[in-house]
Amino acid sequence: MQVYSVNGLTRIRPRAAPRPPEPIIIRAARNEFEPFQVVVLAGTGGLHGVDVQVTDLRPGNGPVISRDHIRLFREHVLTVSKPTRYSKDGTGDYPDALIPWPDRSQKAEGASPRFVAAPFDVAPGANQVIWVDVFVPKGTLPGAYSGTLTVSAQGQKPASIAIQLMVWNFTLPDTPSLRSNFGGIDNHVAKAHHLVPGSTEFRTVQRRYAAAMAEHRLCPPIPDYLMPKILPDGSVDPSATHAALKEWIDTFHVTGIPIDFIGDDPLGKDRERNTRFFQSIYAYLKTNGWEKYAYNYVLDEPNDSAAYELVRRRARLIHDSQPGIKVLCTEQPTPEQAAWGTLVGSVDIWVPLWTLYDEPAANARLAAGEELWSYTALCQGSPSKHTPYWEMDFPLLNYRIPGVMSWRHGMTGLLYWTMVYWEKTDDVWTNPLTYQQYNGEGSLFYPGADAGFAGPVASIRLKQIREGIEDYEYLALLARTGQKAFADNCARQLASSWTNWDEDTAHLYSIREEMAEKLNSINPTASAPGAH
């Protein structure tokens, strides 16, 4: 048995050649996750009953970081047999689903799971990779911490690797600076967990998905049953739902509250009801300090003159009814066809597709006081104008670098159509073709029912989206402490545009450390435990 470690951006396939063992060296702020990976390589006889243990992380003196804040996952491998359009990495085996380490004090939920994290076997000459998330609690003192990770197997001498963690002297906020909308927790989830939508059991699972989204710094959707009751005249009554809604918003650090139209004809017979609804719901949100999160997702990808006119008419209704509710549209400021007219004056939050981003037009909207988000879907665009596509058979950096790119372009939000699109594959755990010829499209979670858990199983790709949002937090913290020029320069070094970014992951880690050192210098660590 051989054991070695790599960082979170290195994808290790089952038959990858071994690397020399080195200490695990990671750095993180307070209230931040930092991952690494441990590779277990079997010899010619294979391995049986492999398990992993970690110790607390201890400083030179002072409180420890409990091992309870170190989470282990076994990386589940899928085989890509049909590459995605423009795929950079092609066919082969891709570690992606992260099966949580079992809590052996509890039984698995539901039927006997198909997949378990540990103990596990490893085929002769093959690798099995363990993903490790280290979370630094908010109250942690800055400085150096150390611990040990040990791998054991039947008939083998245990192998240990030292863990070295440097805790920076700054704290990431609970509420993300980068807003997001990553779709709903809907009937796909209910079906995968064999539950009835709307049932008490489904609501428990729904909450677990929401908690997982929030843990990865994404804004979870608010279930309909938590929103105020809509009365026949369109006004709202929040009396029965207010306490539960407040708990959801506070617990999951919600950054967006989509306000939809009501009725089946909002521009016709239901117009008056919609006017009253927008006014009433906005007044309720404002009373609670939530109005800044309110927006209407007016139309998805308007793509002809009729759709553009519909956006304008719907936006006029919203703006006339209740100024303050912003209109969000997945469209760029410059239409693809001039004959469609303009959406300027109708849209408040622009969400251009990465491949259609037009910097001068976007900057003009920012100068006008409007907001700019962005989104990706499929692998759109020409071969000569690639963006960091979110498909399984592309580098993991593709999922992380949009955090920096968003800062580089003054964007304050990120949108993705869904995390749970499992309908078009026969088995999302074995077949990654989730949407047409796109591997992993719309699927950042796996249904945990297959792993004995009534909740979501995260993907490595989702972990890298979290890392990118944490990069954005570093940049935002720098700006808030008077270092915006430094932050902007760091972002430009990593990504000059949506089609041009530094693909050397070592450079990203290096610049991240420069940003951390700058933030750390604002709060010296001379008195911190183990500081050096």
ZAROZA-617042 format. One record per residue (C-alpha): residue number from 1; residue in one letter; x, y, z. Coordinates in steps of 0.001 Angstrom, whole numbers, m for minus. Layout:
    k  r     east    north       up
  NUM  A        X        Y        Z
...
***
This chain:
    k  r     east    north       up
    1  M        0        0        0
    2  Q     1220     3464     m956
    3  V     m402     6684      270
    4  Y      177    10236     m933
    5  S    m1681    13548    m1070
    6  V    m2602    16115    m3734
    7  N    m4525    19372    m3752
    8  G    m8211    19692    m4586
    9  L    m7684    20778    m8193
   10  T    m5751    17651    m9196
   11  R    m7896    14905   m10695
   12  I    m6454    11458    m9902
   13  R    m7768     8626   m12056
   14  P    m7894     4980   m10928
   15  R    m4748     3985   m12830
   16  A    m2678     7153   m12325
   17  A     1007     6651   m11512
   18  P     2010     7217    m7886
   19  R     3616    10407    m6606
   20  P     6101    10795    m3760
   21  P     4540    11197     m295
   22  E     4580    14750     1036
   23  P     3012    16496     4025
   24  I     m441    17953     3520
   25  I      m16    21733     3635
   26  I    m3184    23809     3461
   27  R    m4099    27397     4323
   28  A    m7492    28857     5122
   29  A    m9310    31775     6681
   30  R   m11749    31385     9530
   31  N   m15206    30253     8397
   32  E   m13681    28664     5306
   33  F   m13405    25136     3939
   34  E   m10113    24018     2453
   35  P    m9865    20619      731
   36  F    m7147    18174     m100
   37  Q    m7073    14605    m1434
   38  V    m5407    11438     m236
   39  V    m4616     8709    m2755
   40  V    m4471     5073    m1663
   41  L    m2598     2919    m4194
   42  A    m2837     m873    m4015
   43  G        1    m3246    m4844
   44  T     m279    m6394    m6894
   45  G    m2390    m8143    m4279
   46  G    m4971    m5388    m3959
   47  L    m6262    m3982     m667
   48  H    m9113    m5017     1598
   49  G   m10909    m3287     4452
   50  V    m9281       79     3875
   51  D   m10225     2777     6387
   52  V    m9057     6296     7282
   53  Q    m8735     8123    10581
   54  V    m7796    11726    11341
   55  T    m6703    13438    14528
   56  D    m7623    16835    15897
   57  L    m5510    19685    14534
   58  R    m3443    21176    17337
   59  P    m1618    24494    17613
   60  G     1517    25166    19631
   61  N     m851    26069    22454
   62  G    m4501    26975    22813
   63  P    m7718    25315    21596
   64  V    m7627    22594    18960
   65  I    m9637    22295    15747
   66  S   m11662    19201    16466
   67  R   m11588    16270    14072
   68  D   m15367    16829    13881
   69  H   m14525    19694    11504
   70  I   m12629    17353     9162
   71  R   m14922    15502     6773
   72  L   m13958    12472     4726
   73  F   m15491    11315     1445
   74  R   m14703     8406     m845
   75  E   m14482     9513    m4456
   76  H   m16856     7551    m6668
   77  V   m15711     7135   m10281
   78  L   m17851     7468   m13414
   79  T   m16779     6500   m16910
   80  V   m17165     8986   m19753
   81  S   m17588     6970   m22937
   82  K   m19036     9758   m25117
   83  P   m17093    13012   m24737
   84  T   m18924    16290   m24390
   85  R   m18734    18703   m27292
   86  Y   m15349    20498   m27151
   87  S   m14216    18209   m24308
   88  K   m10623    18884   m23276
   89  D   m10085    15698   m21274
   90  G   m11981    13153   m23381
   91  T   m13094     9641   m22507
   92  G   m12039     7799   m19398
   93  D   m12699     7498   m15684
   94  Y   m13613    10596   m13693
   95  P   m13793    10705    m9892
   96  D   m16744    12950    m9053
   97  A   m19408    11864    m6546
   98  L   m18255    12262    m2930
   99  I   m19744     9537     m736
  100  P   m19754    10738     2902
  101  W   m17833     8727     5456
  102  P   m20241     6661     7517
  103  D   m21291     7628    10989
  104  R   m20906     4151    12451
  105  S   m22984     5095    15470
  106  Q   m26032     5317    13186
  107  K   m27617     2968    10693
  108  A   m27932     3926     7028
  109  E   m31246     5526     6163
  110  G   m33637     3532     4001
  111  A   m32740      367     2122
  112  S   m29273    m1129     1972
  113  P   m27176     1398       21
  114  R   m25544      595    m3299
  115  F   m22498     2678    m2433
  116  V   m20667     3082      876
  117  A   m17626     5141     1706
  118  A   m15747     2816     4041
  119  P   m14334      360     4652
  120  F   m13491     m277     1010
  121  D   m11357    m2502    m1194
  122  V    m8921    m1422    m3905
  123  A    m8208    m3524    m6984
  124  P    m4600    m4587    m7681
  125  G    m2561    m1701    m9062
  126  A    m5438      754    m8745
  127  N    m6002     3993    m6849
  128  Q    m8824     4978    m4537
  129  V    m8958     8658    m3665
  130  I   m10293    10189     m454
  131  W   m11540    13764     m514
  132  V   m10985    15689     2728
  133  D   m12724    18942     3690
  134  V   m11210    20883     6592
  135  F   m13474    23568     8049
  136  V   m12003    26345    10193
  137  P   m14596    27567    12722
  138  K   m15118    31303    13128
  139  G   m13660    31419    16627
  140  T   m10363    29749    15687
  141  L    m7189    31582    16670
  142  P    m4849    32289    13751
  143  G    m1599    30414    13419
  144  A     m179    26999    12577
  145  Y    m2012    23753    13373
  146  S     m946    20165    12772
  147  G    m2416    16694    12881
  148  T    m2241    13288    11242
  149  L    m4248    11286     8729
  150  T    m3763     7518     8887
  151  V    m4787     4898     6335
  152  S    m5166     1289     7438
  153  A    m5930    m1939     5547
  154  Q    m6060    m5630     6317
  155  G    m2584    m7156     6512
  156  Q     m892    m3795     5869
  157  K     1226    m1535     8018
  158  P     m783     1694     8568
  159  A      447     4692     6580
  160  S      298     8183     8067
  161  I      577    11628     6505
  162  A     1150    14837     8432
  163  I    m1461    17592     8039
  164  Q     m232    21167     8344
  165  L    m2827    23954     8415
  166  M    m2158    27695     8563
  167  V    m5172    29670     9748
  168  W    m5183    33232     8456
  169  N    m6188    36130    10677
  170  F    m9388    37065     8871
  171  T   m12870    35606     8639
  172  L   m15111    34962     5649
  173  P   m18667    36273     6066
  174  D   m21580    33917     6650
  175  T   m23617    35538     3878
  176  P   m21904    35187      481
  177  S   m20862    38365    m1322
  178  L   m21548    36639    m4644
  179  R   m25298    36113    m4989
  180  S   m26611    33063    m6830
  181  N   m29557    31184    m8254
  182  F   m28860    27504    m8949
  183  G   m32395    26323    m9575
  184  G   m34919    24493    m7456
  185  I   m35090    21407    m5261
  186  D   m37969    19880    m7131
  187  N   m39690    16715    m8289
  188  H   m36422    15264    m9622
  189  V   m35259    15074    m6012
  190  A   m38547    13630    m4764
  191  K   m38503    10936    m7441
  192  A   m34876     9995    m6803
  193  H   m35586     9589    m3094
  194  H   m38878     7743    m3716
  195  L   m40883    10436    m1937
  196  V   m44134    12277    m2577
  197  P   m43571    15974    m3418
  198  G   m44864    18163     m608
  199  S   m44885    15367     1963
  200  T   m43306    15772     5391
  201  E   m40599    13298     4399
  202  F   m39829    15236     1239
  203  R   m39611    18512     3149
  204  T   m36967    16954     5398
  205  V   m34927    15938     2353
  206  Q   m35570    19314      710
  207  R   m34099    21043     3751
  208  R   m31000    18855     3602
  209  Y   m30435    19865       m8
  210  A   m30882    23503      972
  211  A   m28382    23112     3813
  212  A   m25854    21550     1433
  213  M   m26280    24419    m1024
  214  A   m25756    26976     1739
  215  E   m22690    25105     2975
  216  H   m21246    25502     m515
  217  R   m22044    29255     m442
  218  L   m24960    28957    m2845
  219  C   m28370    30491    m2237
  220  P   m30946    27736    m1697
  221  P   m34438    28257    m3120
  222  I   m37216    29123     m707
  223  P   m39950    26458     m738
  224  D   m43388    27705    m1746
  225  Y   m44916    26558     1543
  226  L   m42752    29066     3435
  227  M   m43859    32073     1408
  228  P   m46794    34237     2597
  229  K   m50298    33099     1704
  230  I   m51672    34900    m1348
  231  L   m55230    36140     m768
  232  P   m57885    36262    m3516
  233  D   m57249    39961    m4202
  234  G   m53481    39418    m4566
  235  S   m52406    40775    m1194
  236  V   m50422    38518     1134
  237  D   m50892    37225     4651
  238  P   m47564    36150     6220
  239  S   m48899    35390     9687
  240  A   m48768    31595     9364
  241  T   m45411    31379     7601
  242  H   m43328    34297     8873
  243  A   m41420    32543    11663
  244  A   m40459    29581     9470
  245  L   m39487    31837     6547
  246  K   m37291    33983     8780
  247  E   m35601    30888    10168
  248  W   m34898    29632     6626
  249  I   m33494    32977     5435
  250  D   m31331    33419     8531
  251  T   m30112    29820     8741
  252  F   m29207    29436     5077
  253  H   m27979    33010     4495
  254  V   m30331    33615     1605
  255  T   m29208    36262     m909
  256  G   m32101    36125    m3351
  257  I   m35889    35958    m3081
  258  P   m37441    35460    m6540
  259  I   m40926    36982    m6727
  260  D   m42946    35280    m9463
  261  F   m46099    36398   m11220
  262  I   m49391    34988    m9951
  263  G   m52295    33671   m12011
  264  D   m52161    32346   m15558
  265  D   m52625    35751   m17265
  266  P   m50617    38388   m15357
  267  L   m50745    40891   m18222
  268  G   m54487    40427   m18753
  269  K   m57225    39374   m16378
  270  D   m54787    38870   m13481
  271  R   m53029    42216   m13902
  272  E   m54713    43963   m10965
  273  R   m54033    41001    m8678
  274  N   m50367    41024    m9698
  275  T   m50093    44746    m9014
  276  R   m51488    44273    m5527
  277  F   m49315    41202    m4995
  278  F   m46056    42975    m5896
  279  Q   m46937    45895    m3627
  280  S   m47995    43690     m726
  281  I   m45084    41230     m882
  282  Y   m42557    44052    m1239
  283  A   m43994    45877     1784
  284  Y   m43714    42655     3796
  285  L   m40122    42039     2689
  286  K   m39154    45656     3437
  287  T   m40593    45445     6940
  288  N   m38109    42628     7590
  289  G   m35123    44115     5757
  290  W   m35347    41539     2951
  291  E   m36428    43809       89
  292  K   m32833    44041    m1213
  293  Y   m33038    40348    m2096
  294  A   m36247    40629    m4156
  295  Y   m36216    40134    m7922
  296  N   m38456    38789   m10652
  297  Y   m36915    36241   m13032
  298  V   m38863    37755   m15887
  299  L   m38108    35312   m18722
  300  D   m35465    32725   m19471
  301  E   m33281    33385   m22529
  302  P   m35556    35608   m24668
  303  N   m34469    34827   m28191
  304  D   m36690    36639   m30687
  305  S   m38643    39866   m31087
  306  A   m41798    38429   m29475
  307  A   m39870    37308   m26388
  308  Y   m38185    40708   m26130
  309  E   m41571    42415   m26257
  310  L   m42878    40072   m23561
  311  V   m39941    41009   m21321
  312  R   m40661    44696   m21841
  313  R   m44370    44290   m21023
  314  R   m43747    42186   m17934
  315  A   m41008    44536   m16728
  316  R   m43315    47534   m17181
  317  L   m45933    45842   m14993
  318  I   m43384    45174   m12251
  319  H   m41794    48622   m12353
  320  D   m45161    50381   m12455
  321  S   m46555    48210    m9658
  322  Q   m43645    48290    m7253
  323  P   m40329    50060    m7813
  324  G   m37707    48180    m5857
  325  I   m38487    44710    m7181
  326  K   m35713    44219    m9702
  327  V   m36179    42509   m13033
  328  L   m33650    39745   m13748
  329  C   m33211    38335   m17245
  330  T   m30778    35776   m18649
  331  E   m29753    38016   m21511
  332  Q   m26941    40376   m22468
  333  P   m27520    44137   m22959
  334  T   m26846    44008   m26709
  335  P   m29456    41886   m28555
  336  E   m28321    39337   m31107
  337  Q   m30672    40987   m33621
  338  A   m31086    44770   m33648
  339  A   m34649    44338   m34919
  340  W   m35674    42904   m31550
  341  G   m35255    46302   m29944
  342  T   m33614    46894   m26582
  343  L   m34201    45663   m23056
  344  V   m32377    48659   m21568
  345  G   m34818    50318   m19209
  346  S   m36609    47013   m18633
  347  V   m33923    44850   m17051
  348  D   m32254    45667   m13718
  349  I   m30132    42520   m13322
  350  W   m28427    41409   m16525
  351  V   m27327    37774   m16695
  352  P   m25343    37227   m19908
  353  L   m24170    33812   m21024
  354  W   m20393    33682   m20671
  355  T   m19886    33269   m24411
  356  L   m22098    36313   m25141
  357  Y   m20479    38673   m22655
  358  D   m19828    42105   m24189
  359  E   m17599    44091   m21836
  360  P   m18309    47654   m23118
  361  A   m22079    47081   m23087
  362  A   m21917    45444   m19660
  363  N   m19821    48265   m18231
  364  A   m22368    50790   m19503
  365  R   m25092    49034   m17533
  366  L   m22920    48942   m14418
  367  A   m22284    52668   m14816
  368  A   m26057    53178   m14980
  369  G   m26398    51536   m11545
  370  E   m27721    48189   m12747
  371  E   m26471    44768   m11636
  372  L   m24536    42182   m13594
  373  W   m24654    38439   m12975
  374  S   m23659    35676   m15424
  375  Y   m24495    32084   m16291
  376  T   m23393    29044   m18226
  377  A   m25305    26239   m19890
  378  L   m24138    23459   m22224
  379  C   m21040    24262   m24320
  380  Q   m22289    27204   m26336
  381  G   m20048    29349   m28511
  382  S   m17547    28718   m31255
  383  P   m14518    26417   m30868
  384  S   m12254    29478   m30999
  385  K   m14083    31178   m28122
  386  H   m14209    28676   m25287
  387  T   m15355    29673   m21839
  388  P   m14831    27525   m18707
  389  Y   m17551    25018   m19577
  390  W   m19161    23174   m16677
  391  E   m19055    19599   m17951
  392  M   m17462    16637   m16222
  393  D   m14877    16033   m18948
  394  F   m13242    19457   m18582
  395  P   m10589    20499   m16029
  396  L   m11742    21100   m12467
  397  L   m10350    24624   m12718
  398  N   m13287    25417   m15033
  399  Y   m15582    25235   m12026
  400  R   m13422    27438    m9814
  401  I   m12164    30206   m12076
  402  P   m15609    31841   m12671
  403  G   m15422    33206    m9122
  404  V   m12379    35274   m10080
  405  M   m13853    36085   m13491
  406  S   m17015    37415   m11848
  407  W   m14960    39815    m9738
  408  R   m12864    40814   m12734
  409  H   m16002    41966   m14590
  410  G   m17874    43616   m11722
  411  M   m20418    40827   m11477
  412  T   m22276    40250    m8219
  413  G   m24188    37074    m9014
  414  L   m23908    33646   m10627
  415  L   m26731    31591   m12135
  416  Y   m27001    27948   m13181
  417  W   m30196    26292   m14316
  418  T   m30237    23353   m11890
  419  M   m28120    21062    m9739
  420  V   m30414    18027    m9846
  421  Y   m31203    17175   m13466
  422  W   m31212    13382   m13423
  423  E   m34121    12644   m15755
  424  K   m32283    11891   m19007
  425  T   m29797     9354   m17704
  426  D   m30687     5790   m16800
  427  D   m28545     6065   m13657
  428  V   m26717     9265   m12705
  429  W   m24329     7224   m10526
  430  T   m23042     5235   m13507
  431  N   m23945     7219   m16623
  432  P   m22745    10852   m16660
  433  L   m24702    11803   m19819
  434  T   m27343    13793   m17989
  435  Y   m28422    16046   m20871
  436  Q   m28035    15101   m24545
  437  Q   m24306    14765   m25211
  438  Y   m23254    16795   m22139
  439  N   m21602    14919   m19270
  440  G   m22719    16175   m15880
  441  E   m24807    19051   m17264
  442  G   m27235    20323   m14629
  443  S   m26077    17709   m12119
  444  L   m23840    18947    m9307
  445  F   m25510    16734    m6705
  446  Y   m26140    12984    m6678
  447  P   m29220    11521    m4946
  448  G   m27991    10288    m1595
  449  A   m30594     7519    m1390
  450  D   m28091     5354    m3302
  451  A   m25502     6008     m585
  452  G   m27848     5339     2335
  453  F   m28500     9022     3019
  454  A   m31782    10910     2660
  455  G   m30117    13989     1253
  456  P   m27632    15081    m1414
  457  V   m24195    13725    m2220
  458  A   m21931    16513    m3433
  459  S   m19647    16333    m6457
  460  I   m16019    17358    m6722
  461  R   m17209    19903    m9279
  462  L   m19485    21511    m6676
  463  K   m16575    21689    m4237
  464  Q   m14612    23689    m6794
  465  I   m17520    26086    m7315
  466  R   m17408    26656    m3549
  467  E   m13665    27277    m3753
  468  G   m14250    29854    m6494
  469  I   m16859    31659    m4411
  470  E   m14400    31719    m1516
  471  D   m11821    33244    m3881
  472  Y   m14432    35924    m4615
  473  E   m14752    36519     m868
  474  Y   m11005    37142     m590
  475  L   m11291    39752    m3348
  476  A   m14351    41341    m1751
  477  L   m12637    41509     1648
  478  L    m9633    43190       66
  479  A   m11887    45786    m1540
  480  R   m13698    46441     1745
  481  T   m10376    47053     3486
  482  G    m9208    49649      964
  483  Q    m7275    47236    m1259
  484  K    m9556    47140    m4298
  485  A    m6758    48019    m6737
  486  F    m4705    45120    m5368
  487  A    m7710    42800    m5622
  488  D    m8413    43853    m9202
  489  N    m4800    43245   m10173
  490  C    m4891    39758    m8634
  491  A    m8041    38929   m10575
  492  R    m6583    40215   m13844
  493  Q    m3502    38043   m13394
  494  L    m5713    34961   m13249
  495  A    m8368    35851   m15834
  496  S    m8292    38637   m18389
  497  S   m11676    37731   m19901
  498  W   m14333    35012   m19996
  499  T   m12329    33275   m22740
  500  N    m8791    33777   m21468
  501  W    m7590    32551   m18081
  502  D    m4416    31159   m16528
  503  E    m4729    27376   m16601
  504  D    m1755    26770   m14305
  505  T    m3412    25901   m10989
  506  A     m161    26597    m9122
  507  H     m529    30255   m10086
  508  L    m4030    30357    m8607
  509  Y    m2810    28964    m5290
  510  S      115    31399    m5315
  511  I    m2048    34463    m5926
  512  R    m4609    33277    m3383
  513  E    m1782    33181     m846
  514  E     m714    36712    m1836
  515  M    m4266    37908    m1211
  516  A    m4348    36137     2147
  517  E    m1007    37611     3176
  518  K    m2278    41088     2315
  519  L    m5421    40547     4397
  520  N    m3362    38974     7160
  521  S    m1080    42005     7323
  522  I    m4062    44140     8275
  523  N    m4489    41933    11392
  524  P     m986    40863    12500
  525  T     m700    37393    14020
  526  A     2220    38039    16359
  527  S      306    36825    19396
  528  A    m1364    33887    17662
  529  P     m612    30303    18740
  530  G     2116    28747    16679
  531  A     2540    31902    14556
  532  H     5811    32217    12677
***
